[in-house]
């Protein structure tokens, strides 16, 4: 028959195992949750989006990024928003840009911070409710976001 001490140790071990997950699993879950929040659970298709970001970023504090989307940008068919996500930053959702038919071109450029080498994802929200994406792996030599913010 197990002693009280053995039962308490087993319970503590189970509780600890439930709380501790691999950092990669946490990062993937955080990324998936952030994307699901923006897409409201809709399916995301590959294509129509081009994410321009260097494969090697010498400094994660400022990584020049461009996202362009193939779209006629008419009142009936245009890009409503472009969202950028990161896999390993403390906050997965980096930025959102709202566009309309009068924007003329579906293209945005910005500098982003990257905490470590990781996958960056760009998602375009279309006027018909569909979502398209592109992603790139970026190697960061000097990390940013090391303070958790």
PETA-V168494 format. One record per backbone hydrogen bond with DSSP energy under -0.5 kcal/mol. NH is the residue of the N-H (numbers start at 0). CO is the residue of the C=O. E is the energy in kcal/mol with one decimal. If there is no record, write none. Layout:
[[NH,CO,E] [NH,CO,E]]
This chain:
[[6,2,-2.1] [7,3,-2.5] [8,4,-2.3] [9,5,-2.3] [10,6,-2.4] [11,7,-2.4] [12,8,-2.4] [13,9,-2.3] [14,10,-2.3] [15,11,-2.5] [16,12,-2.3] [17,13,-1.9] [18,14,-1.5] [19,15,-2.0] [20,18,-0.6] [25,21,-2.1] [26,22,-2.6] [27,23,-2.5] [28,24,-2.3] [29,25,-2.7] [30,26,-2.4] [31,27,-2.7] [32,28,-2.6] [33,29,-2.2] [34,30,-2.4] [35,31,-2.5] [36,32,-2.0] [37,33,-1.7] [38,34,-2.5] [39,35,-1.0] [40,35,-1.2] [41,38,-1.8] [44,42,-0.5] [44,130,-2.7] [46,132,-1.7] [49,67,-3.0] [51,49,-0.7] [51,65,-3.9] [52,50,-0.7] [53,63,-0.6] [56,138,-3.3] [57,55,-0.6] [59,141,-3.7] [61,58,-1.2] [62,111,-2.6] [63,61,-0.6] [64,109,-3.2] [65,51,-2.6] [66,107,-2.7] [67,49,-2.2] [68,105,-2.7] [69,47,-2.8] [70,68,-0.7] [72,76,-0.5] [73,76,-2.2] [79,77,-0.5] [79,124,-2.9] [80,124,-1.6] [81,96,-2.2] [82,122,-3.1] [83,94,-2.8] [84,120,-3.1] [85,91,-2.7] [86,118,-1.6] [93,83,-2.4] [93,91,-0.7] [94,83,-1.4] [96,81,-2.5] [98,79,-2.7] [102,99,-1.9] [103,100,-1.0] [104,102,-1.3] [106,104,-1.2] [107,66,-2.5] [109,64,-2.6] [111,62,-2.2] [113,59,-2.6] [117,137,-2.1] [119,135,-3.1] [120,84,-2.5] [121,133,-3.0] [122,82,-2.8] [123,131,-3.0] [124,80,-3.2] [125,123,-0.6] [125,129,-2.9] [126,77,-2.5] [128,125,-1.7] [130,42,-0.6] [131,123,-2.0] [132,44,-2.0] [133,121,-1.9] [135,119,-2.3] [137,117,-3.3] [138,54,-3.3] [139,137,-0.6] [140,56,-2.5] [140,138,-0.5] [142,140,-0.5] [143,113,-2.0] [147,144,-1.4]]
